[in-house]
Amino acid sequence: MTPNTAPGGPWRRLGDRIAKSPRRVWIGALLVLLVMACGLFKYDDGLTSSGGFRDEVEAVKGEKLIGESFPGGTNAPTEIVVPDAAKAPAVAVAVGDVDGVAQVKAVAKGETGVLLNAVLDPEPYSTEAFALIPDIRDAAHEAGGPDTLVGGGTAVEYDIREANKSDVKLIVPLVLVVDLTEAEPDRLPPHRQITLLGCPIPLVLGRGAHHLSFVLLQYLKGGRQA
């Protein structure tokens, strides 16, 4: 028995206090966590690759110079693969009509189809450029069919950001749930689970368990061994 868990130890006293009103404790802890997580609702993904440097670098200077004389996306055009070569001219016209697209031209032709380069007006890794990708894809698919692909650096970054938005809102990094309202009746507890947001999460019953802190620490370090 360690000094912290001996009668009168700090963790023992804390456990006794929690055991007296576990529901109030977990509700209070949940409210604190919800308040601390409120920042997620103001999550800002406006930081772009060019804005991620602390100091001004040559690559960013070059992009600014290009933007002064040419469309911002000249150095990193959006790539469009049209499997049906006969539809490539129609796709070029449709994408060129999207607001924010400066020009579209065919740059290569092969067995897989025709490659078009779409130059965007805004800087290719800006939020303004990312916002153009859905409209470009809609126009390309309507003119060239659903197999028409839109890629390139801007489209890839857009897809990553969309995936990150979904992760931030839906994926909760839970590894264990502790129920402080029920006591564990078994000496060797069975595998228990609770489903949250469609994901099965291990469940531990912890009411009145004075050794709970050590159990949780061991579980988080090495998982269940039996």
C-alpha positions as CSV (number, residue, x, y, z in Angstrom):
1,M,0.0,0.0,0.0
2,T,1.5,3.3,-1.1
3,P,1.2,6.6,0.9
4,N,-1.2,8.0,-1.7
5,T,-3.7,5.1,-1.3
6,A,-3.3,4.5,2.5
7,P,-6.1,5.6,4.7
8,G,-5.9,9.3,4.8
9,G,-3.8,9.6,1.6
10,P,-4.7,12.3,-0.9
11,W,-6.0,9.9,-3.6
12,R,-8.0,7.9,-1.1
13,R,-9.7,11.0,0.2
14,L,-10.4,12.1,-3.4
15,G,-11.9,8.7,-4.2
16,D,-14.0,8.8,-1.1
17,R,-15.4,12.2,-2.0
18,I,-16.2,11.0,-5.6
19,A,-17.8,7.9,-4.3
20,K,-20.3,9.9,-2.2
21,S,-21.8,11.6,-5.3
22,P,-20.3,10.1,-8.5
23,R,-23.1,11.3,-10.7
24,R,-22.4,14.9,-9.8
25,V,-18.7,14.4,-10.4
26,W,-19.0,12.9,-13.9
27,I,-21.6,15.5,-14.9
28,G,-19.4,18.3,-13.8
29,A,-16.4,16.8,-15.5
30,L,-18.4,16.4,-18.7
31,L,-19.5,20.0,-18.6
32,V,-15.9,21.2,-18.1
33,L,-14.8,19.1,-21.1
34,L,-17.6,20.5,-23.2
35,V,-16.6,24.0,-22.3
36,M,-13.0,23.3,-23.1
37,A,-14.0,21.8,-26.5
38,C,-16.1,24.8,-27.5
39,G,-13.1,26.1,-29.5
40,L,-13.7,23.4,-32.1
41,F,-16.8,25.3,-33.2
42,K,-14.6,28.2,-34.1
43,Y,-12.0,26.0,-35.8
44,D,-10.3,28.1,-38.5
45,D,-8.6,26.3,-41.4
46,G,-7.5,29.5,-43.1
47,L,-3.8,28.8,-42.6
48,T,-2.4,27.8,-45.9
49,S,1.0,26.4,-46.9
50,S,2.3,29.8,-47.9
51,G,1.2,31.2,-44.5
52,G,2.9,28.5,-42.5
53,F,6.3,30.2,-42.4
54,R,7.4,32.4,-39.6
55,D,9.7,34.4,-41.9
56,E,9.4,35.4,-45.5
57,V,10.8,32.8,-47.8
58,E,11.8,32.8,-51.5
59,A,8.9,30.5,-52.6
60,V,6.3,32.8,-51.1
61,K,8.0,35.8,-52.7
62,G,8.0,34.1,-56.0
63,E,4.2,33.4,-55.7
64,K,3.6,37.0,-55.0
65,L,5.6,38.1,-58.0
66,I,3.8,35.7,-60.3
67,G,0.5,37.0,-59.0
68,E,1.4,40.5,-59.9
69,S,1.8,39.7,-63.6
70,F,0.1,36.4,-64.2
71,P,-2.9,34.5,-62.8
72,G,-2.1,33.3,-59.3
73,G,-2.4,29.7,-60.2
74,T,0.1,29.7,-63.0
75,N,2.8,27.9,-61.1
76,A,0.5,25.1,-60.0
77,P,-2.4,24.5,-62.4
78,T,-5.3,22.2,-61.5
79,E,-5.1,19.0,-63.6
80,I,-8.1,17.5,-65.3
81,V,-8.0,14.0,-66.9
82,V,-10.7,13.4,-69.5
83,P,-10.9,9.7,-70.4
84,D,-12.9,10.4,-73.6
85,A,-10.7,12.5,-75.8
86,A,-13.7,13.6,-77.9
87,K,-15.1,15.3,-74.8
88,A,-12.0,17.2,-73.9
89,P,-12.9,20.4,-75.8
90,A,-16.3,20.5,-74.0
91,V,-14.7,20.0,-70.6
92,A,-12.2,22.8,-71.3
93,V,-15.0,25.2,-72.2
94,A,-17.1,24.2,-69.2
95,V,-14.3,24.5,-66.7
96,G,-13.2,27.8,-68.3
97,D,-16.6,29.3,-67.7
98,V,-16.3,28.7,-63.9
99,D,-15.7,32.0,-62.1
100,G,-12.1,32.1,-60.9
101,V,-10.6,30.0,-63.7
102,A,-8.3,32.1,-65.9
103,Q,-7.6,29.6,-68.7
104,V,-7.8,25.9,-69.6
105,K,-5.7,24.2,-72.2
106,A,-4.8,20.6,-73.2
107,V,-1.2,19.7,-72.4
108,A,-0.9,16.0,-73.1
109,K,-2.8,13.1,-74.7
110,G,-2.3,9.4,-74.0
111,E,-4.0,6.1,-73.7
112,T,-5.8,7.1,-70.5
113,G,-7.2,10.3,-72.1
114,V,-6.4,14.0,-72.4
115,L,-4.8,16.0,-69.7
116,L,-6.0,19.6,-69.2
117,N,-4.4,22.3,-67.1
118,A,-6.7,24.8,-65.5
119,V,-5.0,28.0,-64.3
120,L,-6.8,29.6,-61.4
121,D,-6.9,33.3,-60.7
122,P,-6.2,33.1,-57.0
123,E,-3.0,31.7,-55.5
124,P,-3.2,27.9,-55.9
125,Y,-2.9,27.1,-52.1
126,S,-5.2,29.8,-50.9
127,T,-8.7,29.3,-49.4
128,E,-10.1,31.2,-52.4
129,A,-8.6,28.6,-54.7
130,F,-9.8,25.7,-52.6
131,A,-13.3,27.0,-52.8
132,L,-13.3,26.7,-56.6
133,I,-12.6,23.0,-56.7
134,P,-16.3,21.8,-56.2
135,D,-17.5,24.0,-59.0
136,I,-14.7,22.9,-61.3
137,R,-15.5,19.2,-60.6
138,D,-19.2,19.8,-61.2
139,A,-18.5,21.4,-64.5
140,A,-15.9,18.8,-65.5
141,H,-18.2,15.9,-64.7
142,E,-21.2,17.4,-66.4
143,A,-19.2,17.9,-69.7
144,G,-16.9,14.9,-69.6
145,G,-18.8,12.3,-67.6
146,P,-18.4,11.0,-64.0
147,D,-15.0,9.4,-64.9
148,T,-13.4,12.8,-65.4
149,L,-10.9,13.4,-62.7
150,V,-9.8,16.7,-61.2
151,G,-6.5,16.7,-59.3
152,G,-3.4,18.7,-58.8
153,G,-2.0,20.5,-55.7
154,T,-5.1,22.7,-55.1
155,A,-7.5,19.8,-55.4
156,V,-5.5,17.5,-53.2
157,E,-5.2,20.2,-50.5
158,Y,-9.0,20.8,-50.7
159,D,-9.7,17.1,-50.2
160,I,-7.3,16.9,-47.2
161,R,-9.1,19.9,-45.6
162,E,-12.5,18.4,-46.2
163,A,-11.4,15.1,-44.6
164,N,-9.9,17.0,-41.6
165,K,-13.2,18.9,-41.1
166,S,-15.0,15.6,-40.9
167,D,-12.5,14.2,-38.5
168,V,-12.7,17.2,-36.2
169,K,-16.5,17.0,-36.0
170,L,-17.1,13.3,-35.9
171,I,-14.0,11.4,-34.6
172,V,-13.9,11.5,-30.8
173,P,-10.5,10.3,-29.4
174,L,-12.1,8.1,-26.7
175,V,-10.2,5.0,-25.5
176,L,-12.1,4.2,-22.4
177,V,-15.4,5.0,-20.6
178,V,-15.6,4.8,-16.8
179,D,-19.1,4.5,-15.3
180,L,-18.9,5.9,-11.7
181,T,-22.6,5.1,-11.0
182,E,-22.3,1.3,-11.0
183,A,-20.0,-0.9,-8.9
184,E,-18.1,-3.8,-10.5
185,P,-19.6,-7.1,-9.2
186,D,-17.0,-9.4,-10.6
187,R,-13.4,-10.0,-9.3
188,L,-12.3,-10.5,-12.9
189,P,-14.5,-8.1,-14.9
190,P,-15.8,-9.3,-18.3
191,H,-15.2,-7.4,-21.4
192,R,-17.8,-4.6,-21.4
193,Q,-18.5,-2.1,-24.2
194,I,-20.6,1.0,-24.8
195,T,-21.4,2.4,-28.2
196,L,-20.8,6.1,-28.8
197,L,-21.3,7.7,-32.2
198,G,-21.4,4.2,-33.7
199,C,-18.0,3.2,-32.2
200,P,-17.7,0.5,-29.5
201,I,-15.7,1.8,-26.5
202,P,-14.4,-0.3,-23.6
203,L,-16.5,0.3,-20.4
204,V,-15.2,0.0,-16.9
205,L,-17.5,0.1,-13.8
206,G,-15.8,2.2,-11.1
207,R,-18.2,3.0,-8.3
208,G,-16.5,2.5,-4.9
209,A,-13.3,1.1,-6.5
210,H,-10.5,2.7,-4.4
211,H,-7.9,1.2,-6.7
212,L,-9.6,2.6,-9.8
213,S,-6.8,5.1,-10.6
214,F,-4.2,2.3,-10.8
215,V,-6.5,0.2,-12.9
216,L,-7.1,3.0,-15.4
217,L,-3.4,3.8,-15.6
218,Q,-2.5,0.2,-16.3
219,Y,-5.3,-0.1,-18.9
220,L,-4.1,3.0,-20.7
221,K,-0.5,1.8,-20.7
222,G,-0.9,-1.8,-21.7
223,G,-4.5,-2.5,-22.4
224,R,-6.4,-5.5,-20.9
225,Q,-4.2,-8.5,-20.4
226,A,-6.8,-11.1,-19.5
